[in-house]
Amino acid sequence: MKKSFFFWLVFFYVILYLVFPPVFTQFFVERKDEFVAEYLLSTFLLGGIAILIYISALKGKIFEEEVLSERQPFFLYSSNALVAFGALCLSSVIFELIAFFTGSKAGLHSVVFPAGFLGKVDFVFGVIFAAFFEEVIYRFYLPRALKELLFKVRKNPQNEKINLRLSLIAETASLILFALPHLYLGFFGFLNALVCGIILRVCMIKTKTIWISFAVHALYNFLSFAVMAAIA
């Protein structure tokens, strides 16, 4: 199978089946304050699909250029992880305060956790798989795929200003596509998702690996659930 064909196959699958559906459904669902922390089988299947896409990209089967995960000094990993995690928490607090003082709502304000051991296992692994899926699709795959697509349309222009402009378009589109499915959290929840997307993307670029942003993302989600459980 030629790489160009595989690129288009994966691209249309991701856009049509993974990215657009959660965006469109936001316009047909009501704003919710409560979240039932039960993850369906589809969540784990999406995580499996993300793993396949990530492995295929690492093996050079999707993109024109090889995807390399460069090893960085430990202090770079740890410092970027701490900064990213702190920034995520700060963003959440700021938008919650803005929503409070403006009389609006941001985020979920109550969560129903599953009962029983299997329910708790489902919750833990569901959070992990969901975070990994979002990091692969919205931070790792989409920015690179959209950038490569735009470069194909412009026939790989050598003008640095045009290249920068195309890269910014790809990055912005990826951020918006990530934030739109969070509209069910309200307008400020959408803005928080947008800022968090920027933070995690910068973390991935700085560390040159998906694993740090994934760990930060998952830890942030666990903390968010813990805070909701504590104040419930």
C-alpha positions as a Markdown table, in Angstrom:
| # | Residue | x | y | z |
|---|---|---|---|---|
| 1 | Met | 0.0 | 0.0 | 0.0 |
| 2 | Lys | 1.5 | 3.4 | -1.1 |
| 3 | Lys | 2.2 | 5.9 | 1.7 |
| 4 | Ser | 0.1 | 8.6 | 0.0 |
| 5 | Phe | -2.9 | 6.3 | -0.3 |
| 6 | Phe | -2.6 | 5.3 | 3.4 |
| 7 | Phe | -2.3 | 9.0 | 4.4 |
| 8 | Trp | -5.6 | 9.8 | 2.7 |
| 9 | Leu | -7.2 | 6.7 | 4.1 |
| 10 | Val | -6.3 | 7.5 | 7.6 |
| 11 | Phe | -7.0 | 11.2 | 7.2 |
| 12 | Phe | -10.6 | 10.7 | 5.9 |
| 13 | Tyr | -11.3 | 8.1 | 8.6 |
| 14 | Val | -10.1 | 10.4 | 11.4 |
| 15 | Ile | -12.0 | 13.4 | 10.1 |
| 16 | Leu | -15.2 | 11.7 | 9.2 |
| 17 | Tyr | -15.5 | 9.2 | 12.0 |
| 18 | Leu | -13.4 | 10.5 | 14.9 |
| 19 | Val | -13.4 | 14.4 | 14.6 |
| 20 | Phe | -16.6 | 15.6 | 13.0 |
| 21 | Pro | -19.2 | 13.4 | 14.9 |
| 22 | Pro | -18.4 | 14.8 | 18.4 |
| 23 | Val | -18.4 | 18.3 | 17.0 |
| 24 | Phe | -21.8 | 18.1 | 15.3 |
| 25 | Thr | -23.4 | 16.4 | 18.3 |
| 26 | Gln | -22.7 | 19.4 | 20.5 |
| 27 | Phe | -25.4 | 21.3 | 18.6 |
| 28 | Phe | -28.0 | 18.7 | 19.5 |
| 29 | Val | -27.3 | 18.1 | 23.2 |
| 30 | Glu | -28.3 | 20.2 | 26.2 |
| 31 | Arg | -25.7 | 21.7 | 28.5 |
| 32 | Lys | -25.1 | 19.3 | 31.4 |
| 33 | Asp | -23.9 | 19.9 | 35.0 |
| 34 | Glu | -23.6 | 16.3 | 35.9 |
| 35 | Phe | -21.4 | 13.6 | 34.4 |
| 36 | Val | -21.8 | 9.9 | 34.9 |
| 37 | Ala | -18.3 | 8.5 | 35.1 |
| 38 | Glu | -18.9 | 5.3 | 33.1 |
| 39 | Tyr | -16.9 | 4.7 | 30.0 |
| 40 | Leu | -18.4 | 2.6 | 27.2 |
| 41 | Leu | -16.6 | 0.0 | 25.1 |
| 42 | Ser | -16.4 | 2.7 | 22.4 |
| 43 | Thr | -13.9 | 4.7 | 24.5 |
| 44 | Phe | -11.5 | 1.8 | 24.7 |
| 45 | Leu | -12.0 | 1.0 | 21.0 |
| 46 | Leu | -11.1 | 4.6 | 20.2 |
| 47 | Gly | -8.0 | 4.3 | 22.4 |
| 48 | Gly | -7.0 | 1.2 | 20.4 |
| 49 | Ile | -7.5 | 3.1 | 17.1 |
| 50 | Ala | -5.3 | 5.9 | 18.4 |
| 51 | Ile | -2.6 | 3.4 | 19.3 |
| 52 | Leu | -2.6 | 2.0 | 15.8 |
| 53 | Ile | -2.4 | 5.4 | 14.3 |
| 54 | Tyr | 0.5 | 6.4 | 16.5 |
| 55 | Ile | 2.4 | 3.2 | 15.8 |
| 56 | Ser | 1.8 | 3.6 | 12.0 |
| 57 | Ala | 3.1 | 7.1 | 12.2 |
| 58 | Leu | 6.2 | 6.1 | 14.1 |
| 59 | Lys | 6.9 | 3.5 | 11.5 |
| 60 | Gly | 6.7 | 6.1 | 8.7 |
| 61 | Lys | 3.6 | 4.7 | 7.1 |
| 62 | Ile | 1.4 | 7.8 | 7.3 |
| 63 | Phe | 3.5 | 11.0 | 6.9 |
| 64 | Glu | 6.1 | 11.9 | 4.3 |
| 65 | Glu | 8.8 | 12.5 | 6.9 |
| 66 | Glu | 9.7 | 10.1 | 9.6 |
| 67 | Val | 8.2 | 10.8 | 13.0 |
| 68 | Leu | 11.0 | 10.7 | 15.6 |
| 69 | Ser | 10.6 | 10.7 | 19.3 |
| 70 | Glu | 13.8 | 12.4 | 20.5 |
| 71 | Arg | 15.0 | 11.6 | 24.0 |
| 72 | Gln | 15.4 | 14.7 | 26.1 |
| 73 | Pro | 17.2 | 15.3 | 29.5 |
| 74 | Phe | 15.0 | 14.3 | 32.4 |
| 75 | Phe | 14.9 | 17.8 | 33.8 |
| 76 | Leu | 13.3 | 19.0 | 30.5 |
| 77 | Tyr | 10.6 | 16.4 | 30.8 |
| 78 | Ser | 9.9 | 17.1 | 34.5 |
| 79 | Ser | 10.0 | 20.9 | 34.2 |
| 80 | Asn | 7.7 | 20.9 | 31.2 |
| 81 | Ala | 5.4 | 18.5 | 32.8 |
| 82 | Leu | 5.2 | 20.6 | 36.0 |
| 83 | Val | 4.7 | 23.8 | 34.0 |
| 84 | Ala | 2.0 | 22.3 | 31.8 |
| 85 | Phe | 0.1 | 20.8 | 34.7 |
| 86 | Gly | 0.2 | 24.0 | 36.7 |
| 87 | Ala | -1.0 | 25.9 | 33.6 |
| 88 | Leu | -3.9 | 23.5 | 33.1 |
| 89 | Cys | -5.0 | 23.9 | 36.7 |
| 90 | Leu | -4.6 | 27.7 | 36.5 |
| 91 | Ser | -6.7 | 27.9 | 33.3 |
| 92 | Ser | -9.5 | 25.9 | 34.9 |
| 93 | Val | -9.5 | 28.1 | 38.1 |
| 94 | Ile | -9.5 | 31.3 | 36.0 |
| 95 | Phe | -12.4 | 30.3 | 33.9 |
| 96 | Glu | -14.3 | 29.0 | 36.9 |
| 97 | Leu | -13.9 | 32.3 | 38.6 |
| 98 | Ile | -14.9 | 34.3 | 35.5 |
| 99 | Ala | -18.0 | 32.1 | 35.1 |
| 100 | Phe | -18.8 | 32.5 | 38.8 |
| 101 | Phe | -18.6 | 36.3 | 38.8 |
| 102 | Thr | -20.5 | 36.6 | 35.5 |
| 103 | Gly | -23.2 | 34.3 | 36.7 |
| 104 | Ser | -22.4 | 31.8 | 34.0 |
| 105 | Lys | -21.4 | 28.2 | 34.3 |
| 106 | Ala | -18.2 | 26.5 | 33.2 |
| 107 | Gly | -17.4 | 22.8 | 33.3 |
| 108 | Leu | -19.1 | 20.0 | 35.2 |
| 109 | His | -20.2 | 20.6 | 38.8 |
| 110 | Ser | -21.1 | 17.1 | 39.9 |
| 111 | Val | -20.0 | 13.6 | 38.9 |
| 112 | Val | -21.6 | 10.2 | 39.6 |
| 113 | Phe | -18.9 | 7.6 | 40.1 |
| 114 | Pro | -19.6 | 4.0 | 39.3 |
| 115 | Ala | -20.1 | 1.6 | 42.2 |
| 116 | Gly | -18.2 | -1.6 | 42.6 |
| 117 | Phe | -14.6 | -2.7 | 41.8 |
| 118 | Leu | -15.2 | -3.2 | 38.1 |
| 119 | Gly | -16.9 | 0.2 | 37.8 |
| 120 | Lys | -13.9 | 1.8 | 39.4 |
| 121 | Val | -11.5 | -0.1 | 37.1 |
| 122 | Asp | -13.6 | 1.0 | 34.1 |
| 123 | Phe | -13.4 | 4.6 | 35.3 |
| 124 | Val | -9.6 | 4.6 | 35.8 |
| 125 | Phe | -8.8 | 3.0 | 32.4 |
| 126 | Gly | -11.5 | 5.1 | 30.7 |
| 127 | Val | -9.9 | 8.3 | 31.8 |
| 128 | Ile | -6.5 | 7.0 | 30.6 |
| 129 | Phe | -7.7 | 5.8 | 27.3 |
| 130 | Ala | -9.7 | 9.0 | 26.6 |
| 131 | Ala | -6.7 | 11.2 | 27.4 |
| 132 | Phe | -4.4 | 9.1 | 25.2 |
| 133 | Phe | -7.0 | 9.2 | 22.3 |
| 134 | Glu | -7.2 | 13.0 | 22.5 |
| 135 | Glu | -3.4 | 13.5 | 22.6 |
| 136 | Val | -2.8 | 11.2 | 19.6 |
| 137 | Ile | -5.6 | 12.7 | 17.5 |
| 138 | Tyr | -5.6 | 16.4 | 18.4 |
| 139 | Arg | -2.1 | 17.0 | 19.5 |
| 140 | Phe | 0.0 | 14.5 | 17.5 |
| 141 | Tyr | -1.9 | 13.5 | 14.4 |
| 142 | Leu | -4.1 | 16.4 | 13.3 |
| 143 | Pro | -1.6 | 19.3 | 13.4 |
| 144 | Arg | 0.9 | 17.3 | 11.4 |
| 145 | Ala | -1.7 | 15.8 | 8.9 |
| 146 | Leu | -3.3 | 19.2 | 8.2 |
| 147 | Lys | 0.1 | 20.9 | 7.8 |
| 148 | Glu | 1.2 | 18.2 | 5.4 |
| 149 | Leu | -2.1 | 18.5 | 3.5 |
| 150 | Leu | -1.8 | 22.3 | 3.2 |
| 151 | Phe | 1.8 | 21.9 | 2.0 |
| 152 | Lys | 0.6 | 19.4 | -0.6 |
| 153 | Val | -1.9 | 21.9 | -1.9 |
| 154 | Arg | 0.7 | 24.6 | -2.0 |
| 155 | Lys | 3.2 | 22.2 | -3.5 |
| 156 | Asn | 5.6 | 22.5 | -0.5 |
| 157 | Pro | 6.4 | 26.2 | -0.9 |
| 158 | Gln | 9.9 | 27.2 | 0.1 |
| 159 | Asn | 8.8 | 30.7 | 1.4 |
| 160 | Glu | 9.2 | 30.6 | 5.2 |
| 161 | Lys | 6.4 | 33.1 | 5.7 |
| 162 | Ile | 4.0 | 31.0 | 3.8 |
| 163 | Asn | 5.2 | 27.9 | 5.6 |
| 164 | Leu | 4.7 | 29.6 | 9.0 |
| 165 | Arg | 1.2 | 30.8 | 7.9 |
| 166 | Leu | 0.2 | 27.3 | 6.8 |
| 167 | Ser | 1.5 | 25.8 | 10.1 |
| 168 | Leu | -0.5 | 28.3 | 12.1 |
| 169 | Ile | -3.6 | 27.4 | 10.2 |
| 170 | Ala | -3.1 | 23.7 | 10.8 |
| 171 | Glu | -2.4 | 24.3 | 14.5 |
| 172 | Thr | -5.4 | 26.6 | 14.9 |
| 173 | Ala | -7.8 | 24.2 | 13.1 |
| 174 | Ser | -6.6 | 21.4 | 15.3 |
| 175 | Leu | -7.2 | 23.4 | 18.5 |
| 176 | Ile | -10.7 | 24.4 | 17.4 |
| 177 | Leu | -11.6 | 20.9 | 16.5 |
| 178 | Phe | -10.5 | 19.8 | 19.9 |
| 179 | Ala | -12.3 | 22.5 | 21.8 |
| 180 | Leu | -15.7 | 22.3 | 19.9 |
| 181 | Pro | -16.7 | 18.9 | 21.4 |
| 182 | His | -16.4 | 20.6 | 24.8 |
| 183 | Leu | -19.2 | 23.0 | 24.1 |
| 184 | Tyr | -21.5 | 20.9 | 26.3 |
| 185 | Leu | -19.4 | 22.4 | 29.2 |
| 186 | Gly | -20.7 | 25.8 | 28.3 |
| 187 | Phe | -18.9 | 28.8 | 26.6 |
| 188 | Phe | -16.2 | 29.1 | 29.3 |
| 189 | Gly | -15.7 | 25.4 | 29.3 |
| 190 | Phe | -15.1 | 25.7 | 25.6 |
| 191 | Leu | -12.6 | 28.5 | 26.1 |
| 192 | Asn | -10.9 | 26.4 | 28.9 |
| 193 | Ala | -10.6 | 23.5 | 26.5 |
| 194 | Leu | -9.1 | 25.8 | 23.9 |
| 195 | Val | -6.4 | 27.1 | 26.3 |
| 196 | Cys | -5.7 | 23.6 | 27.6 |
| 197 | Gly | -5.3 | 22.4 | 24.1 |
| 198 | Ile | -2.6 | 25.1 | 23.5 |
| 199 | Ile | -0.8 | 24.2 | 26.7 |
| 200 | Leu | -0.7 | 20.5 | 25.9 |
| 201 | Arg | 0.4 | 21.1 | 22.3 |
| 202 | Val | 3.2 | 23.3 | 23.4 |
| 203 | Cys | 4.2 | 20.7 | 26.0 |
| 204 | Met | 4.4 | 18.1 | 23.2 |
| 205 | Ile | 6.5 | 20.3 | 21.0 |
| 206 | Lys | 8.9 | 21.2 | 23.8 |
| 207 | Thr | 9.4 | 17.6 | 25.0 |
| 208 | Lys | 9.3 | 16.1 | 21.5 |
| 209 | Thr | 7.2 | 13.2 | 22.7 |
| 210 | Ile | 3.5 | 12.4 | 23.2 |
| 211 | Trp | 4.0 | 10.7 | 26.6 |
| 212 | Ile | 4.6 | 13.8 | 28.8 |
| 213 | Ser | 1.5 | 15.6 | 27.5 |
| 214 | Phe | -0.5 | 12.4 | 27.8 |
| 215 | Ala | 0.5 | 11.9 | 31.4 |
| 216 | Val | -0.2 | 15.5 | 32.3 |
| 217 | His | -3.6 | 15.4 | 30.5 |
| 218 | Ala | -4.6 | 12.2 | 32.3 |
| 219 | Leu | -3.4 | 13.5 | 35.7 |
| 220 | Tyr | -5.3 | 16.8 | 35.2 |
| 221 | Asn | -8.5 | 14.8 | 34.4 |
| 222 | Phe | -8.1 | 12.7 | 37.5 |
| 223 | Leu | -7.6 | 15.8 | 39.6 |
| 224 | Ser | -10.7 | 17.5 | 38.0 |
| 225 | Phe | -12.8 | 14.4 | 39.0 |
| 226 | Ala | -11.3 | 14.4 | 42.5 |
| 227 | Val | -12.2 | 18.1 | 43.0 |
| 228 | Met | -15.8 | 17.5 | 41.8 |
| 229 | Ala | -16.1 | 14.6 | 44.1 |
| 230 | Ala | -14.8 | 16.6 | 47.0 |
| 231 | Ile | -17.1 | 19.5 | 46.6 |
| 232 | Ala | -20.2 | 17.4 | 45.7 |
